[in-house]
């Protein structure tokens, strides 16, 4: 094997010009694909096509109208919505909102279809008309109607009438979401500027599902613009300092840039859309791809300082590093490829992009890098005896204190792992966005003062055409609404029964005693027909009643809740329905927030399978590569411990694991193996080639590869901590926990693995 590695090094030097040209051709061919990359502006990109919650939601939207929306949350400075100026502003807002691209409906307190009785007829009209001419008494009357109307309060007006909302229903064609969503949000933002300029006493905020779609895209683009440049700068400075030379650092950065361009270009050729997770691919590739070049260069520089000429140093570096660099690249790629088990497409795409980047960085590190270095004039620089002595002293310390270190590390590992059960699988999807992001601030304000983004949608099925008018069915729907209104998580319930009860009251001369459901099926159908025929165009009931009138849409708005709270509420509702209703034949909770509530748990389960598969494959690779079943199995202890320790510390400090962290154990498995492989390869080389005992072999491993492991760990930690700066929680949480796991991996490889090796092989000589 060593003969192959030596010959390969010589082959690279002999054919260095063709290798460099081939690398540049590969770069040009793939990098063109970068121009085809686009940013996704759809929260649906987080769900696979066979996701059961997505399928249920698609069925609901096909049955009724789509419910994607923009909500304008309007707050007058005087804290009273029902003034002439504020109602004039809302009226103008409402009229202009109909011009929003792809809008199909606009609902506000001013165009609310209020019903009254006139003889035997129902009169339907806008609640607010000609607001500038209203008297104080009329304003007070409108306020009383609005704050006592179940369809309005906590939906389009707050209970104390200090905040109101305008809901714009959007029907996106979804032919080009990258263009459509920003177009909608751009129009609404300009509308807000225009209205606020005309009515300076009001403050308008923008939220809703379309605004959330846009926030996903803007957060991704923001990370791309900020995190990648920060990563490049930090990596360049760290490499220049740690490699003690500008040329080696510059060549390493060139390998990284090539790896990123080729991987992202491949994604572009494949038709990839960038999302919050996938925009971190350049930073992660940059971070994990450095190790290959660093190991090659550090050995090369060491051999130059020992007196070898440049080409001989390159060949020796190839002999020493080709196998471990190949193994670490393979295991790292496998770790990221196992993210294909994820139930979240963006995580699958992230894993594939990074795996391609790692594979390309390996090819460049053993081909392009040595070929280019053989042509470039450079000197190794002076060796730092203090740094070299520091690693030697550390090796002596580990050998001398091996028993104490093993006991300490076992206690330390066990102590942290004991906190693993403290983690609760939970998520609050609005908190995917940092409070620094305007959408998050506006969403929090909306939830606190008016409605909220957390919605459970039902299609309540009667089981027969026209069955929606069945008094028994409507009575069950009304009871269901009353039950929900008693739940502490619920802010509003939108149900057709409120309209029918109001119509029944209207048809009895607005007698409050008749605010109840009609006893006759035919009477209910007649009321609804009269009502629908009187509604303004665009404000019909198609969003609440299906075509054959066998089912009705039932929408529950909640305060900001966690995924566990939402799933638990839906389960309580399901249990209540089964125990207390007979006429509702089918009712399934769904909607975007239910989809997000379930995705974390689904992803954890799928990633457990991915981690198991990756662990088995990596274990087999290590056993074959290290040519020792015992050493291969031993290596898995310091490879598995870091993730368990990291999640244990997370349980102690945070205690909540959501969608972002569900991929960390699988993703880091391939990364933490790198240090173990490089340490064991040097340890076994000393045992097999130098015939050293276990103590001396540990010292050899520390002095030959210890500094490189420190360098790569520092770079990895810095790279992933850059992700912690993201305003997108999926990225910041993943970056923070990954950095913690990588630190624990170095501790395990420096303080636990060597004592373990010396204990097991103390009396064995090779």
C-alpha positions in Angstrom: 0.0 0.0 0.0 2.8 2.4 0.9 4.4 1.7 -2.5 1.2 2.7 -4.2 1.1 5.9 -2.2 4.7 6.7 -3.1 4.2 6.0 -6.7 1.0 8.0 -6.8 2.9 11.0 -5.4 5.5 10.7 -8.1 2.8 10.3 -10.7 1.2 13.6 -9.6 4.5 15.4 -9.9 5.2 13.9 -13.3 1.8 14.8 -14.7 1.3 18.0 -12.8 0.5 20.2 -15.8 -2.3 18.0 -17.2 -3.6 17.6 -13.6 -3.8 21.4 -13.1 -5.4 21.9 -16.6 -8.0 19.1 -15.9 -8.8 20.7 -12.5 -9.4 24.0 -14.2 -11.6 22.5 -16.9 -13.7 20.7 -14.3 -14.0 24.0 -12.4 -15.2 25.9 -15.4 -17.7 23.2 -16.5 -19.4 22.9 -13.1 -19.1 26.6 -12.0 -21.4 27.6 -14.9 -24.2 25.9 -13.0 -23.9 28.6 -10.3 -25.9 30.9 -12.5 -28.8 28.5 -12.4 -29.2 28.6 -8.6 -32.3 30.3 -7.3 -33.7 31.0 -3.9 -36.9 29.2 -2.8 -39.7 31.4 -1.5 -42.0 28.6 -0.3 -42.3 27.0 3.1 -43.5 23.9 1.3 -39.9 23.2 0.3 -39.3 21.9 3.8 -41.7 19.0 3.2 -41.3 16.0 1.0 -43.9 15.2 -1.6 -45.2 12.2 0.4 -45.4 14.0 3.7 -48.8 13.0 5.2 -49.5 16.5 6.7 -48.7 18.1 3.4 -50.9 15.7 1.5 -53.8 16.4 3.9 -53.3 20.2 3.5 -53.2 19.9 -0.3 -56.5 18.0 -0.1 -58.0 20.8 2.0 -56.9 23.5 -0.4 -58.3 21.6 -3.4 -61.6 21.3 -1.6 -61.8 24.9 -0.6 -59.8 27.9 -1.8 -56.1 28.4 -1.0 -55.5 30.3 2.2 -52.0 31.8 1.7 -52.2 35.3 3.0 -50.7 38.6 3.8 -51.9 40.3 7.0 -51.6 44.0 7.6 -51.6 44.7 11.3 -52.7 48.3 11.8 -52.2 50.2 15.1 -53.4 53.8 15.5 -51.3 56.0 17.8 -54.3 56.9 19.9 -55.1 53.3 20.6 -58.6 53.5 19.0 -59.4 51.9 15.7 -62.9 53.5 15.5 -62.1 57.1 14.7 -62.9 58.8 11.4 -59.2 59.1 10.4 -58.3 55.5 11.2 -61.4 54.0 9.5 -60.6 56.2 6.4 -57.1 54.7 6.4 -58.4 51.2 6.7 -60.9 51.8 3.9 -58.2 53.0 1.6 -55.9 50.2 2.7 -58.6 47.7 1.9 -59.4 49.2 -1.6 -55.7 49.3 -2.5 -55.1 45.8 -1.2 -57.4 44.4 -3.9 -54.6 45.4 -6.4 -52.1 43.2 -4.7 -50.7 40.8 -7.3 -52.4 37.4 -7.2 -54.9 38.5 -4.5 -58.3 36.9 -4.6 -60.0 38.3 -1.5 -59.5 41.1 1.1 -61.1 41.1 4.5 -61.2 44.0 6.9 -63.5 45.5 9.5 -64.6 48.1 6.9 -65.8 45.7 4.2 -67.0 43.0 6.7 -70.3 41.8 5.3 -72.6 42.9 8.1 -76.2 41.6 8.0 -79.4 43.2 9.3 -83.1 42.5 8.9 -85.5 44.5 6.8 -89.0 43.0 6.9 -88.6 39.5 5.7 -85.3 40.2 3.9 -81.6 40.0 4.9 -79.7 43.2 4.1 -76.0 42.6 3.5 -73.6 45.6 3.4 -70.1 46.8 4.3 -69.9 47.4 8.0 -68.2 50.8 7.5 -69.4 53.2 4.8 -68.2 56.8 4.2 -66.1 56.8 7.4 -65.3 60.5 7.2 -69.0 61.4 7.7 -69.7 59.2 10.7 -70.9 60.8 13.9 -69.4 59.9 17.3 -72.5 57.9 18.1 -72.2 56.0 14.9 -68.6 55.3 15.6 -69.4 53.9 19.0 -72.2 51.8 17.4 -69.7 50.3 14.9 -67.3 49.6 17.7 -69.9 47.7 19.7 -70.8 45.6 16.7 -67.2 44.7 15.8 -66.0 43.8 19.3 -69.1 41.6 19.8 -68.9 39.8 16.4 -67.3 36.4 16.8 -66.1 36.5 13.2 -64.2 39.7 13.8 -62.9 39.9 17.4 -59.3 38.5 17.8 -59.3 38.0 14.0 -59.6 41.4 12.4 -60.0 43.6 15.5 -58.7 43.3 19.0 -61.1 42.9 21.9 -60.4 46.5 23.1 -60.3 47.8 19.5 -56.7 49.1 19.7 -55.4 47.1 16.8 -57.0 45.9 13.6 -56.0 43.7 10.7 -56.5 43.5 6.9 -56.3 39.9 5.6 -55.3 39.6 1.9 -55.9 36.1 0.5 -53.3 35.3 -2.1 -53.6 32.6 -4.9 -50.1 32.1 -6.1 -49.8 30.4 -9.5 -46.6 28.7 -8.2 -45.1 28.9 -11.7 -42.2 31.0 -10.4 -42.3 31.3 -6.6 -38.9 33.1 -6.6 -40.6 35.9 -8.5 -44.2 35.7 -7.3 -43.6 35.9 -3.5 -41.3 38.9 -3.6 -43.7 40.6 -6.1 -46.5 40.3 -3.6 -44.5 41.4 -0.6 -42.9 44.3 -2.6 -46.3 45.6 -3.5 -47.6 45.4 0.1 -44.5 47.1 1.5 -44.9 50.0 -0.9 -48.6 50.2 0.0 -47.7 50.4 3.6 -45.2 53.3 2.9 -47.8 55.2 0.9 -50.7 54.8 3.4 -48.4 55.6 6.4 -47.2 58.7 4.6 -50.9 59.8 4.0 -52.0 58.8 7.5 -49.0 59.4 9.8 -50.9 58.5 12.9 -51.0 54.8 12.1 -48.4 52.1 12.2 -48.7 49.1 9.8 -46.9 45.8 10.1 -46.8 42.9 7.6 -47.2 39.3 8.5 -49.0 36.2 7.2 -47.9 33.0 5.4 -46.7 34.7 2.2 -44.7 37.1 4.3 -43.2 34.1 6.1 -42.3 32.5 2.7 -40.5 35.7 1.8 -38.8 35.8 5.1 -37.4 32.3 4.5 -35.9 33.5 1.2 -34.6 36.8 2.6 -33.0 35.0 5.6 -31.2 32.6 3.2 -30.0 35.5 1.0 -28.9 37.4 4.1 -26.8 34.4 5.3 -25.3 34.0 1.9 -24.2 37.7 1.9 -22.8 37.8 5.4 -21.8 34.4 6.7 -19.8 33.3 3.6 -17.5 36.4 3.5 -17.0 36.2 7.3 -16.1 32.5 7.0 -13.6 33.2 4.2 -11.9 36.0 6.1 -11.6 34.0 9.3 -10.4 30.9 7.5 -7.8 32.9 5.6 -6.4 34.5 8.7 -6.4 31.3 10.7 -4.6 29.4 7.9 -2.0 32.0 7.4 -1.2 32.0 11.1 -1.4 28.3 11.7 0.5 27.3 8.5 3.0 30.1 9.0 3.0 31.1 5.4 0.9 33.0 2.9 1.4 30.7 0.0 0.3 27.5 1.7 -2.7 29.4 3.1 -3.5 30.9 -0.3 -3.3 27.5 -2.0 -5.6 25.9 0.7 -8.1 28.7 0.1 -7.9 28.1 -3.6 -8.7 24.4 -3.1 -11.7 25.4 -0.9 -13.0 27.9 -3.4 -12.8 25.4 -6.2 -14.6 22.8 -4.1 -17.4 25.2 -3.3 -17.8 26.4 -6.9 -17.9 22.9 -8.2 -20.3 21.6 -5.6 -22.7 24.5 -5.8 -22.4 24.5 -9.6 -23.4 20.8 -9.6 -26.4 21.8 -7.5 -27.3 24.5 -10.1 -27.0 22.0 -13.0 -29.3 19.7 -11.0 -32.0 22.4 -10.7 -31.5 23.0 -6.9 -33.3 25.9 -5.2 -31.4 27.5 -2.3 -33.2 27.5 1.1 -32.2 28.5 4.6 -30.2 25.2 5.3 -28.7 24.9 1.8 -27.1 28.3 1.8 -24.9 27.1 4.6 -23.3 24.6 2.2 -20.4 26.9 1.2 -19.5 27.6 4.8 -19.7 23.9 5.8 -17.7 22.9 2.7 -15.2 25.5 3.4 -14.9 24.2 7.0 -14.7 20.5 6.4 -12.6 20.7 3.2 -9.7 22.5 4.9 -8.6 19.4 6.7 -7.4 17.5 3.6 -5.1 20.3 2.5 -3.9 21.1 6.0 -2.7 17.5 6.6 -1.0 17.4 3.2 0.7 20.8 3.7 1.8 20.3 7.3 3.5 17.1 6.6 5.1 18.6 3.5 6.4 21.5 5.4 7.7 19.3 8.2 9.7 17.2 5.7 11.1 20.3 4.1 12.4 21.5 7.4 14.0 18.1 7.9 16.0 18.6 4.8 14.1 17.0 2.0 13.8 18.8 -1.3 10.4 20.1 -2.4 9.4 17.1 -4.6 10.6 14.6 -2.2 8.7 16.3 0.6 5.5 16.2 -1.5 6.0 12.5 -2.3 6.6 11.7 1.4 3.5 13.7 2.4 1.5 11.7 -0.1 2.9 8.5 1.3 2.0 9.4 4.9 -1.4 11.1 4.2 -3.1 9.6 1.2 -4.8 6.7 3.0 -6.0 8.7 6.1 -7.1 11.6 3.9 -9.0 9.3 1.7 -10.6 7.5 4.6 -11.6 10.8 6.4 -13.0 12.2 3.1 -15.0 9.0 2.6 -16.4 8.9 6.1 -17.2 12.6 6.1 -19.0 12.3 2.8 -20.9 9.2 4.1 -21.9 11.2 7.2 -23.4 14.0 5.1 -24.9 11.5 2.5 -26.8 9.8 5.3 -28.7 13.1 5.6 -30.7 11.7 2.6 -32.7 9.8 5.3 -34.0 13.1 6.4 -37.7 13.9 6.0 -36.8 17.5 5.1 -35.7 18.0 1.5 -33.4 21.0 2.3 -31.4 18.9 4.7 -31.1 16.2 2.1 -29.9 18.8 -0.4 -27.4 20.2 2.1 -26.0 16.8 2.8 -25.5 16.1 -1.0 -23.9 19.4 -1.7 -21.4 19.0 1.2 -20.7 15.4 0.2 -19.8 16.6 -3.3 -17.7 19.4 -1.9 -15.8 16.9 0.3 -15.2 14.5 -2.5 -13.9 17.3 -4.8 -11.7 18.7 -2.0 -10.1 15.3 -1.7 -9.4 15.1 -5.4 -7.9 18.6 -5.4 -5.9 18.1 -2.2 -4.1 15.0 -3.6 -4.0 16.2 -7.2 -4.2 19.9 -7.9 -2.6 21.1 -4.6 0.6 19.0 -4.8 0.9 19.6 -8.5 0.6 23.3 -8.1 3.0 23.3 -5.0 5.6 21.5 -7.0 5.6 24.3 -9.6 5.5 27.3 -7.1 8.7 28.6 -5.5 8.3 28.6 -1.7 10.2 27.9 1.4 9.0 26.1 4.5 10.0 28.8 7.0 11.6 28.2 10.3 10.3 25.6 12.7 8.9 26.7 16.0 10.7 24.7 18.6 8.3 26.0 21.3 5.2 24.7 19.4 6.9 21.3 18.6 8.0 21.0 22.2 4.5 21.8 23.4 3.0 18.8 21.6 5.9 16.6 22.9 5.2 17.7 26.4 1.5 17.2 26.0 2.2 13.6 24.7 4.3 12.9 27.8 1.6 14.2 30.0 -1.0 11.9 28.4 1.3 8.9 28.7 2.2 9.7 32.3 -1.4 10.4 33.4 -3.1 7.8 31.3 -4.9 6.0 34.1 -6.2 9.3 35.7 -7.2 10.6 32.3 -9.1 7.5 31.4 -11.1 7.6 34.7 -11.6 11.4 34.4 -12.9 11.1 30.8 -15.2 8.1 31.6 -16.7 10.1 34.4 -16.9 13.3 32.3 -18.5 11.5 29.4 -21.0 9.6 31.6 -21.8 12.8 33.4 -22.7 14.7 30.3 -24.5 11.8 28.7 -26.7 11.5 31.8 -28.3 14.8 30.8 -29.4 13.5 27.4 -33.0 12.7 28.7 -33.3 16.4 29.7 -33.8 17.2 26.0 -37.4 17.6 24.8 -38.2 17.2 21.2 -40.0 20.5 20.5 -40.1 23.5 18.2 -41.7 26.9 17.8 -41.5 27.5 14.0 -41.9 31.3 14.2 -38.8 31.3 16.3 -36.8 29.9 13.3 -36.3 33.6 12.7 -34.2 35.8 15.0 -35.9 38.8 16.6 -33.5 40.8 14.4 -35.6 39.9 11.4 -38.6 42.2 10.8 -41.0 39.3 10.0 -40.3 37.8 13.4 -41.0 41.1 15.2 -44.2 41.7 13.3 -45.3 38.1 13.8 -44.8 38.4 17.6 -46.7 41.7 17.7 -49.5 40.2 15.7 -49.8 37.2 18.0 -49.7 39.4 21.1 -52.2 42.0 20.0 -54.5 40.4 17.5 -54.6 37.0 15.9 -51.6 34.7 15.1 -49.9 32.6 12.5 -50.6 29.3 14.4 -53.6 27.8 12.8 -55.3 24.4 12.8 -57.5 23.9 9.8 -60.3 21.2 9.6 -62.6 20.1 6.9 -65.6 18.9 8.9 -67.4 16.2 6.9 -71.1 15.5 7.2 -71.0 12.4 5.0 -73.7 13.4 2.6 -74.3 16.1 -0.2 -76.1 19.1 1.3 -75.4 17.7 4.8 -73.8 20.9 5.9 -77.4 22.2 6.5 -78.2 19.2 8.7 -79.2 20.7 12.2 -77.5 17.8 13.9 -74.3 18.3 12.0 -74.3 22.1 12.6 -75.1 21.5 16.3 -71.9 19.4 16.6 -69.9 22.0 14.7 -71.1 24.7 17.1 -70.3 22.5 20.1 -66.8 21.9 18.7 -66.3 25.6 18.3 -67.5 26.3 21.9 -65.1 23.6 23.2 -62.1 25.1 21.3 -62.9 28.6 22.6 -62.5 27.3 26.1 -59.0 26.1 25.5 -56.2 28.3 26.8 -54.2 28.1 23.6 -57.0 29.4 21.4 -57.5 33.0 20.3 -60.2 32.6 17.6 -62.4 30.1 15.9 -63.8 30.8 12.5 -66.9 28.6 11.8 -69.9 28.8 9.5 -72.2 28.3 12.5 -71.6 31.9 13.6 -72.9 33.2 10.3 -75.9 30.9 10.4 -76.8 31.9 13.9 -76.5 35.6 13.0 -78.7 35.1 9.9 -81.3 33.3 12.1 -81.4 36.3 14.4 -81.7 38.7 11.5 -84.7 36.8 10.1 -86.4 37.2 13.5 -86.2 41.0 13.5 -82.7 40.9 15.1 -84.1 39.4 18.3 -81.1 38.3 20.4 -83.1 35.3 21.6 -82.9 33.8 18.1 -79.1 33.9 17.9 -79.1 30.2 17.6 -79.1 27.6 14.9 -82.4 27.0 13.0 -84.1 23.8 13.7 -85.0 23.2 10.1 -82.5 21.9 7.4 -84.4 23.6 4.7 -84.5 26.9 6.6 -80.7 26.8 7.0 -80.2 26.2 3.3 -82.5 29.0 2.4 -80.7 31.4 4.7 -77.4 30.6 3.2 -78.7 30.9 -0.3 -80.1 34.4 0.4 -76.9 35.4 2.1 -74.6 34.2 -0.6 -76.6 35.9 -3.3 -76.2 39.2 -1.4 -72.5 39.1 -0.8 -70.1 41.3 -2.7 -68.0 39.7 -5.4 -64.9 38.1 -4.0 -66.4 37.8 -0.5 -68.3 34.6 -1.0 -68.3 31.4 1.1 -66.2 29.3 -1.2 -63.4 29.4 1.3 -65.8 27.8 4.0 -68.1 25.5 2.1 -67.3 22.8 -0.4 -69.0 22.4 -3.8 -71.7 19.8 -2.8 -72.1 21.4 0.6 -71.2 18.2 2.4 -68.4 19.8 4.4 -67.3 23.0 6.0 -63.9 24.5 6.7 -63.3 25.1 10.4 -60.3 27.3 11.4 -58.7 27.6 14.8 -56.2 30.4 15.5 -53.8 30.0 18.5 -51.4 32.0 20.3 -47.7 31.2 19.6 -47.3 27.6 20.9 -44.7 25.0 20.6 -45.0 22.0 18.4 -45.7 19.7 21.3 -48.5 22.0 22.6 -50.1 22.2 19.1 -50.0 18.4 18.6 -51.4 17.9 22.1 -54.2 20.3 21.5 -55.1 18.6 18.2 -55.1 15.2 20.1 -57.4 16.6 22.8 -59.7 17.9 20.1 -59.8 14.6 18.3 -60.6 12.8 21.6 -63.4 15.3 22.3 -64.9 14.9 18.9 -65.1 11.1 19.2 -66.6 11.3 22.6 -69.1 14.1 22.1 -70.3 14.2 18.4 -72.2 11.8 16.2 -72.8 13.8 13.0 -69.2 14.9 12.1 -68.0 11.9 10.1 -64.5 13.0 9.5 -62.2 15.8 10.9 -58.4 15.9 10.4 -56.3 18.7 11.9 -53.9 20.1 9.3 -52.4 23.3 8.0 -48.9 24.8 7.7 -48.3 25.1 11.4 -49.4 21.5 11.9 -47.0 20.4 9.2 -44.2 22.2 11.0 -45.3 20.8 14.3 -44.9 17.2 13.0 -41.8 17.6 10.9 -39.3 17.7 13.8 -40.5 14.3 15.2 -40.6 12.7 11.8 -37.1 14.0 11.0 -35.7 12.6 14.3 -37.0 9.2 13.5 -35.7 9.2 10.0 -32.3 10.5 11.1 -32.0 7.7 13.7 -32.1 5.3 10.7 -29.6 7.5 8.8 -27.2 7.6 11.8 -27.4 3.8 12.2 -26.7 3.2 8.6 -23.8 5.7 8.6 -22.4 4.1 11.8 -22.4 0.6 10.3 -20.7 1.7 7.1 -18.1 3.9 8.8 -17.3 1.1 11.2 -16.7 -1.4 8.4 -14.6 1.2 6.5 -12.4 1.8 9.6 -12.0 -1.9 10.3 -10.9 -2.6 6.7 -8.7 0.5 6.4 -7.0 0.1 9.8 -6.7 -3.7 9.1 -7.8 -4.5 12.7 -11.2 -5.4 14.0 -10.2 -4.5 17.5 -8.8 -1.1 16.7 -11.7 -0.4 14.3 -14.2 -1.2 17.1 -12.3 0.8 19.7 -12.3 3.8 17.4 -16.0 4.0 17.5 -16.0 4.9 21.2 -14.4 8.3 20.7 -16.5 8.7 17.6 -19.9 8.1 19.2 -19.1 9.9 22.5 -18.8 13.5 21.2 -22.4 13.6 19.8 -23.8 12.1 23.0 -21.8 14.5 25.1 -22.9 17.5 22.9 -26.6 16.6 23.2 -26.1 16.0 26.9 -24.6 19.5 27.4 -27.5 20.8 25.3 -29.9 19.1 27.5 -28.3 20.7 30.5 -28.2 24.3 29.1 -31.1 24.4 26.7 -33.2 21.3 26.9 -35.0 21.6 23.6 -34.2 19.8 20.3 -36.0 20.9 17.2 -35.8 20.5 13.5 -32.4 22.1 13.2 -30.7 19.8 15.7 -32.2 16.6 14.5 -29.5 16.2 11.8 -26.5 17.1 14.0 -25.6 13.6 15.2 -25.7 12.1 11.7 -23.9 15.1 10.2 -21.1 15.2 12.8 -20.5 11.5 12.8 -18.5 11.7 9.6 -16.6 14.8 10.8 -15.5 13.6 14.2 -14.2 10.4 12.7 -11.5 12.4 10.9 -9.4 13.1 14.0 -9.6 9.5 15.1 -8.5 8.2 11.7 -5.5 10.5 11.5 -4.4 9.7 15.1 -4.9 6.0 14.7 -3.1 5.9 11.3 0.0 7.5 12.8 -0.3 5.3 15.9 -0.5 2.1 13.8 2.3 3.3 11.5 4.5 3.6 14.5 3.5 0.2 15.8 3.8 -1.6 12.5 6.7 0.2 10.7 8.8 1.4 13.7 7.9 -1.5 16.0 7.3 0.9 18.8 5.4 0.0 22.0 2.0 1.6 22.7 3.5 4.4 24.8 6.0 5.4 22.2 3.4 5.0 19.4 1.1 7.5 21.2 4.0 10.0 21.5 4.8 9.5 17.8 1.1 10.1 16.8 1.0 13.3 18.9 4.2 14.7 17.5 3.4 13.9 13.9 -0.3 14.7 13.6 -1.2 16.4 16.9 -0.6 19.9 15.6 -2.6 19.3 12.4 -5.5 18.0 14.4 -5.4 21.2 16.5 -5.3 23.3 13.4 -8.2 21.5 11.7 -10.3 21.4 14.9 -9.8 25.1 15.4 -10.8 25.8 11.8 -13.9 23.5 12.1 -15.0 25.2 15.3 -14.6 28.7 13.9 -16.4 27.7 10.7 -19.4 26.3 12.4 -19.5 29.1 15.0 -19.9 31.5 12.1 -23.2 29.7 11.4 -24.2 30.5 15.0 -24.3 34.2 13.8 -27.1 33.4 11.5 -30.5 35.0 12.0 -32.1 31.7 10.9 -32.4 29.4 13.9 -32.1 26.2 11.8 -28.6 27.4 10.9 -27.5 29.0 14.2 -28.6 26.1 16.4 -27.0 23.5 14.0 -23.7 25.5 13.9 -23.5 25.9 17.7 -24.1 22.3 18.6 -21.9 21.0 15.8 -19.0 23.2 17.1 -19.6 21.8 20.6 -19.5 18.2 19.3 -16.2 18.9 17.4 -14.6 20.3 20.5 -15.6 17.2 22.4 -14.3 15.1 19.6 -10.8 16.6 19.9 -11.0 16.1 23.7 -11.9 12.4 23.2 -9.1 11.8 20.7 -6.5 13.6 22.8 -7.5 12.5 26.3 -9.6 9.4 26.0 -8.4 7.4 22.9 -4.6 7.4 23.8 -5.1 6.0 27.3 -7.6 3.5 25.9 -5.1 2.3 23.3 -2.3 2.1 25.9 -4.6 0.1 28.3 -5.6 -2.4 25.6 -2.2 -2.8 23.9 0.1 -2.2 26.9 1.6 -5.7 26.8 1.3 -6.2 23.0 4.1 -5.6 20.6 3.7 -5.6 16.8 
